[in-house]
C-alpha cells in the first residue's frame, strides 16, 4: 500500500502482464495453456501500449489483490469478493451513480458483502477517472478553530474545500454525510451529494448504559468502502476501483471514534462511566476504550449488521496463513496493521513475525491520493 508513481516502461508492463497471466492460468487450470493468451497480450501491448483484461482475469486479479493486501487482517474470504465490471464508464456522473449503487448492493440489508466496482483503467493517452474521497462514505468535519471540530476532524480540510466550492453543507451534526468527489476522464473534479438511502447507519448504544448514551446520537455507517486506492493487475492500473469488506469493531471503536485526531470520544466516555481522568495511571483511557468497543459490537449485532471482533478476526487470519501456505503461496503482512489496536497481546497474531512482501497485483496509493482526500487543489 505504499505510495507509487503511475508511469511504467513498456518492458515493465509486459513483465507484470506475463507474471499475472501465468498466475491466472496456473490458478485456473480450466483456462488452458497460457501461451496463446500471452501472445494476444504481447500483440495488444505492441499495438496500443496497454491491454484489456478479460472479465475472468479482472475478477481473479481483483481477488488476488485482496489476497496480497499486507495491511488487511480479513483476507480469509478473498475468493468471495464480488466484482462489478464498470470499465466502460469514464464520466463523473455515471461513476458517482455506480458508487452509490455499489453501497446499496454491498450493504445487502446489513449482511455486508465484500464488493469492488472497477472503472476505466489508465491508458497511454489519458489517465483514468479518480475518486478523491478516502472512502465512499465519510462524515463532514466543521470548525473555525484548529482545536474545535464538529464531526470527523480528519475530514475538516475536504469539508472546507467543498464548502468553498458550492456545497451548502449538512445540518451541522457530527455525522453529516460528505458529498462524493469524482474526477472523470478529461474533466475537473465534481461533487455529488450522497443519497441517504445508499448509506445504512447503526446507532451506537452501550449494552449496559443505553439510557446514558441515547442522547449522544452516536452512529457509524455499515460499509467501509475504500475509494482512493488504485487497483493494479498485471501492469494495468485502475485508479477508480472502490472496494469493501466489513468492519472489524476496533476500526470504529478504537480508531474512528477514539483517535484524538478523529472524534476523540474517550474523555466523554470516561465521564459517562464516572471514571477519574486526572491521572493516566488509573487507566481510564483503557477502560473507556474497551467500553466504547463493547458498545460498537453490541450495536452492530443488535442492528443485524455484519461486523467482526478482533479476537475472531485474528484467528481467521491465522487460518488464512495456513490455507495459503498449504497451497504453496507465501503471505505478506504488515505487523503494525495486522495486530489490533486494542488487546494486541491477547490475540494470536501478536506473537508472530511477518514479511511485508510487495506485489505487482495489489491495491496501492498513488502519488497525490492523500492530497486529494484533503481536498487540496479542488477547483
Steps between C-alpha positions, in 0.01 A plus 500: 500500500797731463470813288607418146551689179272411210748505213649171386707396202362269233745235613377525858134478391579187298690345789208558739244392238685174435528429872128556554382304194711202605364529855143515369543186288684317777221569750225441242612182318181489296624814319755278326854570382591870548714527186220603265374764744854631555542541125175699485608724787842561348350594165246733664776665704708555188202649317341719772747525787260318732267199503150417621433232760231246426209505748636187670848649524357815656308301763799287590735798503279700736477202733873434492563867579294451817692180572822702470386789720770507768307733730172307500429247773173382339635318195365154576206560266695660214350262246145615581553859380217612270640687198285758322653564158434862403809556285301673226414791730716813490260787582476635855120483529485139381779402737331670796172322424679165491682575825166556672366182340809323634413613853142377471608160368785457747280597795259219410255587777776474761655172384801683356651349184865555399471691173713693253391720210766546232486802271706591192876438523782737425595501134820620329318803356300596811467428870197319632235655727564575867299498821642759738339383827685242709179301538165513323341595834664772704365739761561874479723683743402860576687755707653848485765429764775241476402338830122506460343275238143379474508166324800309367811714539681292237258628238509868599730601208281326241188644662645851484598455136151380408336791682723741307389342174126511544396222734235642733609273785288265703296564813813566703483175698803281578382251237415698186573299185764657279443517125697268275767676293557334161730603220403355165734449207605837352290684758530702817394347832128529576311430821179299537277489806497157661144362495375417848350174376846379391643513853394270782593649838507322835406691819766437766365406845678343795350161600493593870444874476254551217323795660827673587612486137170563323530878490838488322353390167821306434497294184723357231448379146490131416730470197871599500551557126856617421487723194833679441726202443604372159440138404805374311474174307779379276627845405154653447392773742137555602516826698128499584410163653315540832493182707370385836501217745324538833609683810705362782363661815830660600510700176201694631532475877878527537579726206219693331317597818798497738806649326582852616511619138161343424199513738712488819220350710700332776478793747124525448455122536704505820279773643189296415655204678587711805875441464761729651706648217762696695772235471589265218597243765134439570485352147183696432580515129535123483175440685314754287646347185377151587150626583481700178596188304243296690240756398596480133485118486174490696337764280594336169383162630172649620447665161577178313798653319812297424801581715800302623673514837877512520541166680299307240661683209849425636424128505358523149819665380707210630262266318566705187876459550465125538275469197729705277815322616335165429461619140865603480428873510695736724292754694628851559381709792577828676515417874405854604171471309420134563522525880176659632517846662368364833596184691768420246690257721177312572469406132702228325617730218709698750739214570629456145719682254405573139671613184355806327512359147443726198281377216426616147133409544383714791312803626735797531494870575632695204672833539247774571229274646542627853507862388179452302334343803565830681346697216826664400482681164126436473394733219 
